[in-house]
Amino acid sequence: MTQRRLKRRGGGSGREVKQREAVRRRMANTTTGGAEEEEDNNNNTGMMESTKHPTALLVHVVFKCSAVLVYVFCNWFSDDFVIIFVLLTLLLTMDFWWTKNVSGRLLVGLRYWNEVEEQSGESKWQFESRDADGMRLVDATEKRIFWWTIYGAPLIWAFFLTTSLTKLNFNYALVCLMALGMLLTNTIGYMKCSKDQREQISGLAQRGALSFLTRGYF
């Protein structure tokens, strides 16, 4: 009798273990599904909610939009090209500085600059970026808006340059060339910096995998 009871108890404990494992799996699936739903909701409402760096993002967009608006509507307020040229130069310069030194570092975790070697006199690109863990902290909305403006702004000013040349308005064509020079510098710099950052992360991943394999065999 005692042995039979023990066998029954042992069988019951096995069923209990299986039931517990099934419950754990259900809870894990529920938690994963809930996390995915929360992530989708956050992505859908991200544009409406405050971002991680609202001031940097706002100034980044305002500088780029203000230069475009001043160029389009400048003749409504003044016919003096010198005033318009100075105002656009200030806006484009502030936009260039802010994008290069502030918004790129905060919004996408990237930074670049040029250094001139004293001996050779050559100018070399220098890049700085977050690691893989740091890039996961970058807000998706901020990143999307940053790259949209980085690629979109030069296209807008290229269109302005084309229209000014077709109208033989060389004064405003000069403004467009200046804007394109500043914007394309940031675009090329951040493209190179992003490429360098991806190569660094892939290199770290390859070295980590290689060290894991060699550790396993040796």
LOZA-171983 format. One record per atom (N, C-alpha, C, O): residue in one letter; x, z, y. Coordinates in pm, whole numbers, padded with zeros to 5 digits, always signed. Example, Ala and Ser with C-alpha at 12.3 -4.5 7.8 and 13.67 -1.06 7.14 Angstrom:
2
A+01319+00780-00569A+01230+00780-00450A+01320+00780-00330A+01424+00846-00332S+01285+00708-00225S+01367+00714-00106S+01290+00787+00003S+01341+00804+00114
END
This chain:
218
M+00083+00000-00120M+00000+00000+00000M+00087+00000+00126M+00058-00067+00226T+00192+00076+00118T+00278+00085+00237T+00345-00047+00266T+00355-00088+00382Q+00390-00116+00160Q+00456-00244+00182Q+00361-00347+00238Q+00400-00426+00325R+00237-00350+00189R+00139-00445+00239R+00110-00422+00387R+00098-00516+00464R+00097-00293+00425R+00072-00263+00565R+00188-00310+00653R+00167-00362+00762L+00310-00289+00602L+00424-00333+00680L+00425-00483+00696L+00460-00533+00803K+00389-00555+00592K+00386-00699+00602K+00282-00745+00702K+00305-00837+00780R+00166-00678+00699R+00063-00715+00795R+00107-00689+00937R+00083-00768+01028R+00172-00573+00954R+00222-00544+01089R+00327-00646+01134R+00327-00690+01249G+00414-00682+01041G+00515-00782+01076G+00452-00913+01114G+00497-00976+01210G+00349-00959+01043G+00280-01082+01076G+00211-01072+01209G+00210-01169+01285G+00152-00958+01238G+00086-00940+01368G+00184-00946+01482G+00154-01003+01586S+00304-00886+01463S+00403-00891+01570S+00449-01034+01594S+00475-01071+01708G+00459-01116+01487G+00496-01256+01505G+00394-01331+01585G+00428-01412+01671R+00265-01305+01557R+00160-01371+01635R+00167-01328+01781R+00149-01409+01872E+00194-01197+01801E+00202-01147+01939E+00316-01213+02016E+00302-01245+02134V+00429-01235+01947V+00543-01300+02014V+00507-01442+02053V+00538-01487+02163K+00439-01513+01960K+00399-01650+01991K+00300-01655+02106K+00308-01743+02192Q+00206-01560+02106Q+00109-01555+02215Q+00177-01526+02348Q+00143-01585+02451R+00274-01434+02344R+00346-01404+02469R+00424-01525+02520R+00425-01553+02640E+00488-01598+02428E+00560-01718+02469E+00466-01822+02528E+00500-01888+02626A+00347-01836+02467A+00250-01932+02520A+00205-01892+02660A+00191-01977+02748V+00182-01761+02680V+00141-01713+02812V+00250-01736+02914V+00222-01775+03028R+00375-01713+02875R+00487-01735+02966R+00497-01881+03006R+00523-01912+03122R+00477-01970+02910R+00483-02112+02941R+00373-02153+03037R+00395-02230+03130R+00253-02099+03013R+00143-02130+03105R+00172-02081+03245R+00146-02150+03343M+00227-01958+03254M+00259-01903+03386M+00368-01984+03454M+00363-02006+03575A+00468-02030+03376A+00574-02111+03434A+00520-02242+03486A+00558-02288+03593N+00429-02305+03407N+00369-02431+03452N+00284-02410+03575N+00284-02492+03667T+00210-02299+03576T+00126-02270+03693T+00210-02246+03817T+00177-02293+03926T+00321-02171+03798T+00409-02143+03912T+00472-02270+03965T+00481-02291+04086T+00516-02357+03871T+00577-02484+03914T+00477-02571+03987T+00508-02631+04089G+00356-02577+03932G+00252-02656+03998G+00216-02603+04134G+00193-02679+04227G+00211-02469+04146G+00181-02409+04275G+00289-02435+04376G+00262-02460+04493A+00415-02429+04328A+00527-02457+04419A+00524-02601+04468A+00551-02629+04585E+00490-02694+04375E+00482-02834+04415E+00368-02857+04514E+00382-02934+04609E+00255-02789+04491E+00144-02803+04585E+00180-02748+04721E+00145-02807+04824E+00251-02633+04722E+00292-02576+04850E+00389-02669+04922E+00382-02686+05044E+00482-02728+04845E+00578-02820+04907E+00508-02942+04964E+00543-02987+05073D+00407-02996+04892D+00333-03110+04943D+00256-03074+05068D+00251-03151+05164N+00195-02955+05068N+00121-02912+05186N+00213-02894+05306N+00178-02930+05418N+00334-02837+05279N+00428-02819+05389N+00476-02952+05444N+00494-02968+05564N+00496-03051+05353N+00538-03182+05400N+00429-03251+05480N+00458-03320+05577N+00303-03231+05439N+00193-03296+05510N+00169-03235+05646N+00132-03305+05740T+00191-03104+05657T+00166-03036+05785T+00295-03013+05863T+00294-02944+05964G+00408-03073+05815G+00536-03048+05882G+00539-03099+06023G+00602-03038+06110M+00472-03212+06049M+00472-03268+06183M+00394-03182+06280M+00422-03182+06400M+00296-03108+06229M+00212-03025+06315M+00275-02889+06338M+00255-02829+06443E+00350-02838+06240E+00407-02705+06252E+00542-02712+06323E+00602-02819+06337S+00589-02597+06367S+00719-02591+06434S+00830-02613+06334S+00823-02566+06220T+00934-02685+06376T+01048-02713+06291T+01152-02602+06308T+01133-02507+06383K+01262-02618+06234K+01366-02515+06239K+01439-02515+06373K+01480-02409+06422H+01454-02630+06432H+01523-02643+06561H+01435-02722+06658H+01468-02836+06691P+01325-02665+06704P+01232-02741+06789P+01293-02783+06922P+01264-02892+06970T+01376-02698+06981T+01435-02731+07111T+01531-02849+07098T+01525-02944+07177A+01618-02843+06999A+01713-02953+06979A+01641-03083+06948A+01679-03189+06999L+01537-03076+06865L+01461-03197+06831L+01387-03252+06952L+01384-03373+06973L+01327-03163+07031L+01253-03207+07149L+01345-03273+07251L+01314-03380+07304V+01458-03210+07280V+01553-03268+07377V+01607-03401+07325V+01626-03495+07402H+01633-03408+07195H+01682-03532+07134H+01585-03648+07157H+01626-03757+07195V+01457-03623+07135V+01356-03728+07151V+01330-03756+07298V+01314-03872+07337V+01327-03652+07381V+01296-03669+07523V+01403-03754+07592V+01369-03843+07670F+01529-03729+07565F+01636-03807+07628F+01623-03955+07594F+01636-04040+07682K+01599-03985+07467K+01588-04126+07427K+01464-04192+07485K+01470-04306+07530C+01351-04122+07483C+01227-04179+07536C+01231-04191+07688C+01180-04288+07744S+01292-04094+07756S+01296-04098+07902S+01377-04216+07952S+01339-04280+08050A+01490-04246+07886A+01569-04362+07929A+01490-04491+07912A+01496-04579+07999V+01418-04503+07802V+01337-04623+07779V+01225-04633+07883V+01199-04741+07937L+01157-04522+07910L+01046-04524+08005L+01094-04555+08147L+01029-04630+08220V+01209-04498+08185V+01261-04525+08318V+01297-04673+08331V+01272-04734+08435Y+01355-04731+08227Y+01390-04873+08231Y+01265-04961+08243Y+01265-05059+08317V+01159-04925+08171V+01038-05009+08171V+00962-04997+08302V+00914-05096+08356F+00951-04873+08354F+00865-04851+08471F+00943-04824+08599F+00885-04777+08697C+01073-04853+08601C+01153-04819+08719C+01108-04895+08844C+01111-04840+08954N+01066-05020+08828N+01026-05099+08945N+00896-05050+09008N+00864-05087+09121W+00822-04966+08937W+00701-04909+08995W+00733-04804+09100W+00652-04779+09189F+00850-04741+09089F+00884-04630+09177F+00989-04667+09282F+00989-04612+09392S+01079-04759+09247S+01186-04792+09341S+01237-04933+09313S+01241-04978+09199D+01275-05000+09421D+01335-05133+09410D+01486-05130+09428D+01553-05233+09423D+01539-05010+09449D+01682-04995+09470D+01752-04989+09333D+01736-04892+09259F+01827-05092+09301F+01891-05099+09170F+01998-04992+09155F+02021-04943+09044V+02064-04954+09264V+02170-04853+09255V+02113-04720+09206V+02171-04655+09119I+01998-04680+09263I+01935-04554+09220I+01894-04563+09073I+01916-04469+08997I+01835-04674+09035I+01792-04692+08896I+01912-04690+08802I+01907-04630+08695F+02021-04755+08842F+02141-04761+08759F+02200-04621+08740F+02238-04584+08629V+02208-04545+08849V+02263-04409+08840V+02175-04321+08752V+02227-04245+08670L+02043-04331+08769L+01951-04248+08690L+01960-04282+08541L+01965-04193+08456L+01962-04411+08510L+01973-04452+08370L+02109-04412+08311L+02117-04374+08194T+02214-04423+08392T+02346-04383+08343T+02349-04235+08308T+02405-04196+08205L+02289-04151+08393L+02283-04007+08366L+02203-03978+08239L+02246-03900+08155L+02087-04041+08225L+02003-04017+08107L+02072-04062+07979L+02070-03991+07879L+02133-04180+07982L+02201-04231+07863L+02324-04148+07828L+02355-04127+07710T+02396-04100+07930T+02513-04017+07905T+02473-03883+07845T+02536-03837+07750M+02368-03821+07899M+02321-03694+07843M+02269-03712+07702M+02290-03626+07616D+02200-03824+07677D+02152-03851+07542D+02268-03869+07445D+02265-03817+07334F+02371-03942+07488F+02488-03962+07402F+02555-03829+07370F+02587-03802+07254W+02576-03746+07471W+02644-03617+07449W+02561-03527+07360W+02614-03463+07269W+02429-03520+07385W+02342-03431+07307W+02336-03476+07161W+02344-03394+07070T+02322-03605+07139T+02315-03656+07003T+02445-03633+06928T+02443-03597+06810K+02557-03654+06993K+02687-03642+06928K+02726-03498+06900K+02784-03470+06795N+02695-03406+06990N+02747-03270+06981N+02646-03164+06939N+02684-03057+06893V+02516-03192+06954V+02416-03088+06928V+02317-03129+06819V+02311-03067+06714S+02241-03234+06845S+02131-03267+06754S+02182-03310+06617S+02120-03276+06516G+02292-03385+06610G+02344-03425+06480G+02387-03306+06396G+02362-03302+06275R+02450-03208+06460R+02498-03091+06387R+02382-03003+06341R+02385-02949+06231L+02279-02989+06425L+02168-02900+06391L+02063-02967+06302L+02011-02904+06210L+02032-03093+06329L+01920-03158+06260L+01958-03214+06124L+01877-03211+06032V+02080-03267+06110V+02119-03328+05983V+02249-03270+05927V+02294-03315+05821G+02309-03173+05994G+02430-03110+05941G+02552-03199+05943G+02640-03184+05859L+02560-03292+06039L+02672-03385+06048L+02736-03377+06187L+02670-03345+06285R+02864-03408+06191R+02936-03410+06319R+03057-03501+06306R+03123-03503+06202Y+03086-03576+06410Y+03200-03666+06409Y+03270-03660+06544Y+03211-03620+06645W+03395-03701+06545W+03469-03716+06670W+03590-03805+06643W+03624-03834+06528N+03654-03847+06749N+03773-03933+06740N+03895-03855+06786N+03889-03781+06884E+04004-03874+06715E+04131-03815+06754E+04236-03924+06765E+04244-04014+06681V+04316-03915+06868V+04423-04012+06890V+04556-03949+06851V+04593-03844+06904E+04626-04013+06758E+04757-03962+06716E+04861-03986+06824E+04870-04095+06882E+04939-03883+06849E+05038-03893+06957E+05148-03992+06925E+05195-04064+07014Q+05190-03998+06800Q+05303-04085+06765Q+05262-04232+06762Q+05326-04316+06825S+05157-04262+06687S+05117-04402+06672S+05020-04448+06780S+05012-04567+06809G+04945-04354+06840G+04846-04390+06940G+04718-04446+06882G+04634-04498+06955E+04702-04437+06750E+04582-04488+06685E+04469-04386+06692E+04491-04265+06687S+04349-04439+06705S+04229-04354+06709S+04169-04347+06568S+04143-04450+06506K+04148-04228+06520K+04093-04207+06386K+03965-04127+06392K+03950-04035+06471W+03871-04165+06304W+03745-04093+06293W+03769-03963+06217W+03839-03959+06116Q+03709-03859+06268Q+03710-03729+06200Q+03566-03688+06174Q+03480-03699+06262F+03540-03639+06052F+03403-03607+06012F+03393-03462+05966F+03486-03405+05910E+03277-03406+05992E+03249-03268+05951E+03104-03263+05904E+03015-03314+05972S+03080-03202+05789S+02944-03197+05735S+02927-03070+05651S+03023-03005+05612R+02802-03037+05626R+02772-02924+05539R+02796-02961+05394R+02803-03079+05358D+02810-02857+05311D+02823-02882+05169D+02685-02908+05108D+02585-02915+05180A+02680-02921+04975A+02553-02954+04909A+02448-02846+04931A+02331-02877+04954D+02489-02721+04925D+02393-02612+04947D+02344-02611+05092D+02227-02584+05118G+02434-02640+05185G+02394-02644+05325G+02300-02759+05356G+02211-02745+05440M+02319-02874+05290M+02233-02989+05315M+02092-02965+05264M+01997-03027+05313R+02076-02877+05166R+01941-02846+05118R+01860-02769+05223R+01737-02767+05217L+01928-02707+05318L+01859-02632+05422L+01813-02720+05538L+01742-02674+05627V+01854-02847+05537V+01815-02939+05645V+01665-02968+05633V+01615-03001+05526D+01595-02955+05745D+01451-02980+05747D+01424-03130+05730D+01486-03213+05798A+01331-03164+05640A+01305-03306+05611A+01247-03378+05731A+01280-03494+05755T+01160-03312+05807T+01099-03375+05925T+01204-03402+06032T+01207-03511+06089E+01290-03304+06058E+01395-03323+06157E+01491-03435+06115E+01532-03517+06198K+01525-03438+05988K+01614-03542+05939K+01553-03681+05954K+01621-03776+05994R+01424-03692+05923R+01356-03821+05932R+01351-03870+06076R+01379-03987+06104I+01314-03782+06168I+01304-03820+06309I+01442-03857+06364I+01456-03952+06441F+01543-03781+06324F+01679-03809+06373F+01722-03949+06334F+01769-04024+06420W+01707-03987+06208W+01754-04119+06164W+01665-04230+06218W+01714-04340+06244W+01537-04204+06235W+01450-04304+06298W+01500-04338+06438W+01511-04456+06474T+01530-04236+06516T+01575-04258+06654T+01715-04318+06657T+01746-04400+06744I+01800-04278+06564I+01937-04331+06560I+01936-04481+06536I+02013-04555+06597Y+01848-04527+06446Y+01840-04671+06415Y+01745-04745+06508Y+01766-04863+06537G+01641-04678+06556G+01541-04746+06636G+01581-04769+06780G+01550-04874+06837A+01651-04673+06840A+01688-04686+06981A+01775-04808+07009A+01749-04879+07106P+01878-04837+06929P+01957-04960+06956P+01874-05087+06944P+01898-05184+07016L+01777-05089+06854L+01691-05207+06842L+01608-05229+06969L+01590-05342+07013I+01559-05119+07026I+01479-05130+07149I+01564-05184+07263I+01521-05273+07337W+01685-05130+07277W+01771-05175+07387W+01826-05315+07362W+01857-05386+07458A+01839-05356+07238A+01876-05496+07209A+01765-05591+07251A+01790-05701+07300F+01640-05546+07232F+01526-05626+07280F+01526-05635+07432F+01502-05742+07488F+01553-05522+07499F+01562-05523+07646F+01674-05617+07693F+01657-05688+07792L+01786-05617+07623L+01897-05704+07660L+01857-05851+07647L+01892-05934+07732T+01785-05883+07541T+01742-06021+07522T+01647-06066+07632T+01660-06176+07685T+01551-05981+07666T+01456-06018+07771T+01523-06029+07908T+01489-06118+07986S+01618-05940+07936S+01686-05948+08066S+01773-06074+08076S+01785-06132+08184L+01834-06115+07966L+01915-06237+07968L+01828-06362+07981L+01865-06457+08050T+01713-06361+07916T+01622-06476+07929T+01569-06490+08071T+01542-06601+08117K+01554-06378+08141K+01510-06381+08280K+01626-06395+08379K+01606-06396+08500L+01748-06406+08324L+01869-06418+08407L+01885-06298+08501L+01933-06310+08613N+01842-06182+08451N+01854-06058+08528N+01979-05985+08478N+01970-05897+08392F+02095-06023+08532F+02221-05974+08479F+02249-05828+08515F+02324-05760+08447N+02187-05780+08623N+02205-05639+08658N+02150-05548+08549N+02216-05454+08505Y+02028-05577+08505Y+01968-05495+08400Y+02030-05525+08264Y+02028-05440+08175A+02083-05645+08246A+02156-05674+08122A+02280-05585+08111A+02318-05544+08001L+02343-05555+08225L+02457-05464+08225L+02416-05324+08181L+02488-05257+08107V+02299-05280+08228V+02247-05149+08186V+02221-05147+08035V+02253-05050+07967C+02164-05255+07985C+02134-05263+07841C+02262-05262+07758C+02267-05200+07652L+02365-05331+07806L+02493-05331+07735L+02554-05191+07733L+02610-05148+07631M+02544-05120+07844M+02594-04983+07848M+02518-04894+07750M+02578-04814+07679A+02385-04908+07747A+02304-04829+07655A+02338-04861+07510A+02351-04770+07428L+02353-04989+07479L+02388-05028+07342L+02524-04974+07301L+02543-04934+07187G+02620-04974+07395G+02752-04921+07363G+02746-04774+07323G+02808-04734+07225M+02672-04694+07400M+02661-04552+07369M+02582-04527+07240M+02622-04448+07155L+02469-04597+07226L+02383-04574+07110L+02449-04620+06981L+02441-04552+06879L+02515-04736+06985L+02579-04786+06864L+02699-04701+06824L+02732-04691+06706T+02765-04640+06922T+02874-04548+06888T+02823-04432+06805T+02883-04396+06704N+02712-04373+06847N+02653-04265+06768N+02601-04314+06634N+02616-04246+06532T+02540-04432+06633T+02487-04485+06507T+02599-04508+06406T+02587-04466+06291I+02706-04575+06448I+02817-04602+06357I+02886-04471+06316I+02924-04454+06200G+02902-04380+06412G+02968-04254+06381G+02892-04174+06276G+02952-04122+06182Y+02760-04164+06291Y+02682-04087+06195Y+02666-04160+06062Y+02654-04095+05958M+02666-04291+06064M+02664-04365+05937M+02792-04337+05858M+02786-04311+05738K+02906-04343+05924K+03033-04313+05858K+03039-04168+05812K+03088-04139+05703C+02988-04078+05896C+02990-03936+05861C+02900-03908+05740C+02935-03830+05652S+02783-03971+05737S+02693-03954+05624S+02754-04010+05495S+02741-03949+05389K+02820-04124+05505K+02887-04181+05389K+02999-04090+05339K+03014-04069+05219D+03077-04036+05432D+03184-03944+05395D+03129-03818+05329D+03187-03766+05234Q+03016-03770+05380Q+02955-03650+05322Q+02906-03675+05180Q+02922-03589+05093R+02845-03791+05156R+02800-03824+05020R+02918-03838+04924R+02910-03796+04809E+03028-03898+04971E+03145-03912+04886E+03206-03775+04853E+03253-03754+04741Q+03204-03684+04948Q+03257-03550+04921Q+03172-03478+04817Q+03226-03414+04726I+03039-03487+04830I+02952-03420+04734I+02967-03480+04595I+02973-03407+04496S+02973-03615+04587S+02990-03678+04456S+03127-03644+04396S+03138-03625+04275G+03230-03636+04481G+03362-03598+04431G+03364-03456+04377G+03424-03430+04273L+03297-03364+04447L+03289-03227+04397L+03213-03220+04266L+03251-03146+04175A+03105-03299+04255A+03028-03300+04131A+03111-03355+04015A+03105-03302+03904Q+03187-03461+04040Q+03270-03518+03935Q+03381-03422+03892Q+03409-03409+03773R+03442-03355+03990R+03547-03259+03954R+03489-03140+03878R+03553-03088+03786G+03368-03098+03917G+03305-02988+03844G+03271-03027+03701G+03289-02947+03609A+03220-03149+03682A+03188-03195+03547A+03314-03210+03463A+03315-03175+03345L+03421-03263+03524L+03546-03281+03452L+03606-03146+03410L+03653-03131+03298S+03603-03048+03502S+03656-02917+03467S+03572-02851+03358S+03625-02780+03273F+03440-02875+03359F+03353-02819+03256F+03385-02881+03119F+03390-02810+03019L+03407-03012+03117L+03436-03079+02990L+03573-03037+02937L+03587-03007+02818T+03673-03034+03024T+03805-02993+02978T+03806-02848+02934T+03878-02812+02841R+03729-02764+03000R+03721-02625+02958R+03655-02613+02822R+03691-02526+02743G+03558-02701+02795G+03490-02693+02667G+03576-02739+02551G+03566-02687+02440Y+03663-02841+02579Y+03746-02894+02471Y+03877-02816+02455Y+03928-02802+02344F+03928-02767+02565F+04060-02703+02558F+04050-02552+02587F+04151-02482+02585
END
